[in-house]
């Protein structure tokens, strides 16, 4: 009785590893008849030899074909049954050969094999991990099983390397050769195939079964099995489904013995990566804040206190003794894992704080710039000057960890204390040189060490991160930050004279403006800095961010080099009469409303707004003048080039150059974080504060916001809308509630700008624009500006079908 037939030429092809060769044909029916025959039940050696021969043939052939996995499962289960019956000694080598065979890729003999036999692959993976629980199985075979799983879910060299191009002679008798491959489906890319294999492993629930082998390794103290299991589980953790399964069965508690080893043990490095992968995978599932005794999935995932204590001790040892690059990489990874544990919130964050890791994080955040008493917690090489790249990362990760641990009221009091302690002082010390304010607790003196330790780019990054961390903690410690000088430092970082990156993007200024906005919203933070003019300086910084052409007095530089205030109006030939109406509406004083003559044209100035050329972040706007007939040459359309307009301005008619051939300046309304933060800061400053309404008007802020609205009207409807929403909110908060600010805005063409924006902007912005217009139109004297407005969109105006009725309602 034979179990297979092999042709002479075919066996040579099989040895060569030709996956498509059909030379080896295994008759599994005859093989199973031999294994299950009651007459041969005692012939265990013969059974083992027959199975070994089949395994050897598949190994020579390059692996098990996908279509034969089900048949092979029956053979492997026969071997498992012998172990379960206590008769596994003759099959010890057979089991080893089986697990070695399953480390080879499964062979695809047809394009549809991967789809048709996906369930067979899942059962084969479950079969491999089932061998871990066999009685009397050796640790060598357990390691082989772990390696088989790891190889299956790892990238393969055969997939990652480009295929070799071997020229072949075309055979006209074969259809696909005659077509030259026409119509053939392109093979899946390596990442897709790898993801599919990991999904199959998740379906087989391989990860949770491998964790049991990790417990066996810890019980027997077998280092090789521990490392093999951790490597396999870590590869599986790169799949979110497998990682979630491991979190459910308590992977962190199973890592406690590993983290108690010497931090240079290879298993610790792999275990840290495993914890990082699992925490990232479950970061969107919400925190698990239930007790440890419950049997539900969410409650069971919370690790025991022993895990947090062991992990904190590992981080302390790594920070104190790390001196090589590999040691410092592990130290930084542990800081990342600690932060991810804290991000779970609730009981997770509380246990991280109670584990004792706060002291290590505080030392990493403050040494050596702000020398506390805990210098022995860091290795001397971590405090070297100039700092290594890995020590720079440690500083950043230490600040982020401190920020995470202090992200609630109890944590802020525990980590930062009542006065912000040395962590806040160390962060502010990095900002000290940019502040033209009195020294705070020696921060300026500490900067001598700072500037020698970090490169210019590193210092800029740390300053940005310091402001970002402080911004997040403002709701819990605004008083402590104000007392420590954080308000003054943020104002200085946002000041116009601060050096910015050459690419135009200034994350440090954006972070500073965001911090000032939070300080204004939570508590009376800015007023605590009035000794240096906190609100006024913050407002000037925000306005400059929106309009870089401003001077310190709130004016912009014109095309002719003169300094003017604000931007051109769009109101038509009735501006003079309407201005007088608004004068009665707002009852402004003489210095708030006046006419300015430049010789050739008349310009109307209302408050800080002057109708004159200006250039700003939002683009270039031309002078809009009156013709001899009294008709406005721009017909109320902002941005249209006419004979009296400044050449080179943006138009709605697709012009790319002006009359002089210069490129047209398009408005810049991209979602720049600094611009968004500036709008938010202005909104917070003017929220019901009469003093800041006046400061905004005198600083030319109304003209700046008007320019922002005009830029919104001159952009395509498909642009990002975040900046548009921030601009509308700033107008609603800073302009509409105050009579003088509203009069200045309307006189400068604000109604026309809002209506044009509503006609052209993204539909999501129209409700906010119409609400703002409704508040403006509460005064009947402003209706005149609505009737005078002419849309430049014609019949294609989007306002007609969606907003005309709403505008009519607010006017009535």
Secondary structure, 3 states (H helix, E strand, C coil): CCCEEECHHHHHHHHCCCCCCCCEEECHHHHHHHHHCHHHCCCHHHHHHHHHHHHHHHHHHCCCEHHHHHHHHHHHHHHHHHHHCCCCHHHHHHHHHHHHHCCCCCECCCCCHHHHCHHHHHHHHHHHHHHHHCCCCCHHHHHHHHHHHHHHCCCCHHHHCCCCCCCCCCCCCCHHHHHCCCCCCCCCCHHHHHHHHHHHHHHCCHHHHHHHHHHHHHHHCCHHHHHHHHHHHHHHCCCHHHHHHHHHCCHHHHCHHHHCCCCCCHHHHHHHHHHHHHHHHCCCCCCCCCCCCCCCHHHHCCCCHHHHHHHHHHHHHHHHHCCCHHHHHHHHHHHHHHHHHHHCCHHHHHHHHHCCHHHHHHHHHHCCCCCCCCHHHCCHHHHCCCCCHHHHHHHHHHHHHHHHHCCCHHHHHHHCCCCCHHHHHHHHHCCHHHCCCCCCCCHHHHHHHHHHHCCHHHHHHHHHHHHHHHHHHHHHHHHHHHHHCHHHHHHHHHCCCCCCCCCCCCHHHHHHHHHHHHHHHCCCCHHHHHHHCHHHHHHHHHHHHHCCCECCCCCEECCCCCEECCCCCCCHHHHHHHHHHHHHHHCCCHHHEEEEECCCCEEEEECCEECCCEEECCEEECCCCECCCCCECCCCCCCCCCCCCCCCCCCCCCCCECCCCCECCCCCCCCCHHHHHHHHHHHHHCCCCHHHHHHHHHCCHHHHHHHHHHHHHCCCCCCCCHHHHHHHHHHHHHHHCCHHHHHHHHHCCHHHHHHHHHHHCCHHHHHHHHHHHHHHCCCHHHHHHHHHCCCCCHHHCHHHHHHHHHHHHHHC
